[in-house]
Amino acid sequence: MPVSTRWSDTSPEALRVFIDLHRQMPAGDKAARVLDLTAMLYHLSLEDVRRCYPKASDHEVFLRMAARRLGPDLMLRAYGWRP
């Protein structure tokens, strides 16, 4: 099994075990993990916005979070706001 640079710090045997465990995992458990990771990423991003803009109102935090996903052009079209 070729090892990409993404897994360069992982031994081939550990990677095989990791992959095998994920192959055996029920689809519902995989979906739950994806949702958990998505929620974690959202909260980390939210905390980063609040750290960078401590005086921002809740509305501005909402807009800055949206801007991270939508980009400046779509933000301007959708919300009339550019970060």
Phi, psi and omega in degrees: 000118179292144180250121178283169178295339177299329183250022186296338180266009183243133179292150179304322180293316178297321178296319177299316179298314179302312181295317179299318179298320179290327177294326182277345184291133176300150183303321179298322178292320177298315180298318179297320178296318179298315180296319178298315180294323178296316178296319179297316179297319177300313183292323176296318178295317178300315179295325178294317177298315180295326178290317181288330183229070186296337181263005182291141175287168177301323180295317178294321177299316177303312181296318180292325175294316178297321181297329178293332181265326189264333184085164188294321183294312180291327176299316180296318179291318187279320188240356183064030185221136176235127181295000000 
